[in-house]
């Protein structure tokens, strides 16, 4: 929105920040981001976040890794054609070990790719709506609203016991 404004509420108490987030989810304003100096179960519960989809990236990476590792072992064995102790060239049991190792490797790659993709990292514009106090002792809730509602959002944060910092859209 062109007339969108951003207001940050800075809270010293975790409970006050969680209460503000809960109240904002029921109101006309949107919670854009929450910064916390410590991991907070209260705030996470108030945000009602859905389960992460990073696990699907990990699963896909693991499946691709197993298939790739298995096919790499088969390809290598057929290229060299070394018969060891009368065993077949393509022996399944030893190739499962290679497949397993590639499963682990590619699952890690999938996990990292999923985390970076779903979190939007790297975010080069993250500092635009940030206050250094969020890394110290304050819990910060960034809310957005139309320009006409900015005064109401400021009063809302103050009524919940927070300091306020205003940003232009």
C-alpha positions as CSV (number, residue, x, y, z in Angstrom):
1,X,0.0,0.0,0.0
2,X,1.2,3.5,-0.8
3,X,-0.3,4.9,2.4
4,X,0.9,2.1,4.7
5,X,2.7,3.1,7.9
6,X,4.9,1.0,10.2
7,X,4.9,1.4,14.0
8,X,7.1,-0.6,16.3
9,X,6.1,-1.3,19.9
10,X,9.1,-1.9,22.2
11,X,8.3,-3.8,25.4
12,X,10.5,-4.7,28.4
13,X,8.3,-7.6,29.4
14,X,7.7,-10.7,27.4
15,X,4.1,-11.0,28.5
16,X,3.3,-7.5,27.4
17,X,4.7,-8.2,23.9
18,X,2.8,-11.5,23.7
19,X,-0.4,-9.8,24.8
20,X,0.0,-7.1,22.2
21,X,0.7,-9.7,19.4
22,X,-2.5,-11.6,20.5
23,X,-4.6,-8.5,20.5
24,X,-3.2,-7.3,17.1
25,X,-4.1,-10.6,15.5
26,X,-7.8,-10.0,16.3
27,X,-7.7,-6.3,15.3
28,X,-7.4,-4.3,12.1
29,X,-3.6,-4.1,12.1
30,X,-1.1,-6.5,10.8
31,X,1.9,-7.9,12.7
32,X,4.8,-7.7,10.3
33,X,7.6,-9.0,12.5
34,X,8.5,-9.7,16.1
35,X,12.1,-9.3,17.4
36,X,13.0,-10.9,20.7
37,X,16.3,-11.0,22.6
38,X,15.6,-14.6,23.7
39,X,13.5,-17.4,22.3
40,X,10.0,-16.9,23.5
41,X,7.3,-19.6,23.6
42,X,4.7,-17.0,24.7
43,X,5.3,-14.9,21.7
44,X,5.4,-17.8,19.3
45,X,2.1,-19.1,20.7
46,X,0.6,-15.6,20.3
47,X,1.7,-15.4,16.7
48,X,-0.1,-18.6,15.9
49,X,2.5,-19.5,13.3
50,X,2.0,-22.6,11.2
51,X,4.3,-25.5,11.1
52,X,7.4,-25.0,9.0
53,X,7.7,-26.6,5.5
54,X,11.5,-27.0,5.7
55,X,11.0,-30.7,6.4
56,X,9.7,-31.2,2.9
57,X,12.9,-29.8,1.5
58,X,14.9,-32.1,3.7
59,X,12.8,-35.1,2.6
60,X,13.1,-34.2,-1.1
61,X,16.9,-33.7,-0.7
62,X,17.2,-37.1,1.1
63,X,15.3,-38.9,-1.6
64,X,17.3,-37.3,-4.4
65,X,20.5,-38.0,-2.5
66,X,19.7,-41.7,-2.1
67,X,18.9,-42.1,-5.8
68,X,21.9,-40.1,-6.9
69,X,24.3,-42.0,-4.6
70,X,22.9,-45.4,-5.7
71,X,23.2,-44.5,-9.4
72,X,26.7,-43.1,-8.9
73,X,27.8,-46.3,-7.3
74,X,26.3,-48.3,-10.2
75,X,27.8,-46.0,-12.8
76,X,31.2,-46.2,-11.2
77,X,31.1,-50.0,-10.9
78,X,30.0,-50.5,-14.5
79,X,32.8,-48.2,-15.8
80,X,35.6,-50.0,-14.0
81,X,34.2,-53.5,-14.3
82,X,36.2,-54.9,-11.4
83,X,35.0,-58.3,-10.3
84,X,35.9,-58.8,-6.6
85,X,35.7,-62.4,-5.2
86,X,33.2,-63.5,-7.9
87,X,30.6,-61.0,-6.7
88,X,28.4,-59.3,-9.3
89,X,29.4,-55.9,-10.7
90,X,26.3,-54.3,-9.4
91,X,26.0,-55.5,-5.8
92,X,23.0,-54.0,-4.0
93,X,24.2,-54.2,-0.3
94,X,27.4,-52.2,-0.7
95,X,25.6,-49.6,-2.9
96,X,23.0,-49.0,-0.1
97,X,25.8,-47.7,2.0
98,X,26.8,-45.2,-0.6
99,X,23.1,-44.3,-1.1
100,X,22.7,-43.8,2.7
101,X,25.7,-41.5,2.8
102,X,24.4,-39.4,-0.1
103,X,21.0,-39.4,1.6
104,X,22.5,-37.6,4.6
105,X,24.5,-35.2,2.5
106,X,21.6,-34.2,0.2
107,X,19.2,-34.0,3.1
108,X,21.4,-31.4,4.8
109,X,21.7,-29.5,1.5
110,X,17.9,-29.6,1.1
111,X,17.4,-28.4,4.7
112,X,19.7,-25.4,4.2
113,X,18.1,-24.6,0.8
114,X,14.6,-24.8,2.4
115,X,15.6,-22.6,5.3
116,X,17.1,-20.0,3.0
117,X,14.2,-20.1,0.6
118,X,11.3,-20.0,3.1
119,X,12.9,-17.3,5.3
120,X,13.7,-15.1,2.4
121,X,17.4,-14.9,3.4
122,X,19.5,-13.0,2.8
123,X,17.2,-10.0,3.4
124,X,19.2,-7.0,2.4
125,X,16.4,-4.6,3.5
126,X,16.0,-6.0,7.0
127,X,17.5,-3.0,8.8
128,X,14.9,-0.6,7.5
129,X,12.4,-1.4,10.3
130,X,14.7,-2.4,13.1
131,X,15.7,-0.9,16.4
132,X,19.0,-1.8,18.1
133,X,17.2,-2.1,21.5
134,X,15.5,-5.3,20.1
135,X,18.9,-7.1,20.4
136,X,19.3,-6.1,24.0
137,X,16.5,-6.1,26.5
138,X,13.4,-5.2,24.5
139,X,10.8,-7.3,22.8
140,X,9.8,-5.5,19.6
141,X,6.6,-5.9,17.7
142,X,6.4,-4.3,14.2
143,X,2.9,-3.5,13.0
144,X,1.6,-2.0,9.8
145,X,-1.6,0.0,9.3
146,X,-3.1,2.5,6.9
147,X,-1.9,6.1,7.4
148,X,-5.3,7.1,8.9
149,X,-4.9,4.4,11.6
150,X,-1.4,5.2,12.7
151,X,-2.4,7.2,15.7
152,X,-4.7,4.4,16.9
153,X,-1.9,1.8,16.6
154,X,0.5,4.1,18.5
155,X,-2.1,4.4,21.3
156,X,-2.6,0.7,21.2
157,X,1.1,0.0,21.8
158,X,1.2,2.6,24.6
159,X,-1.9,1.1,26.3
160,X,-0.1,-2.3,26.3
161,X,2.9,-0.8,28.1
162,X,5.3,-0.3,25.3
163,X,7.5,2.5,23.9
164,X,6.7,3.5,20.3
165,X,8.9,4.1,17.2
166,X,7.2,5.3,14.0
167,X,8.4,4.6,10.5
168,X,7.2,6.0,7.2
169,X,5.9,3.5,4.5
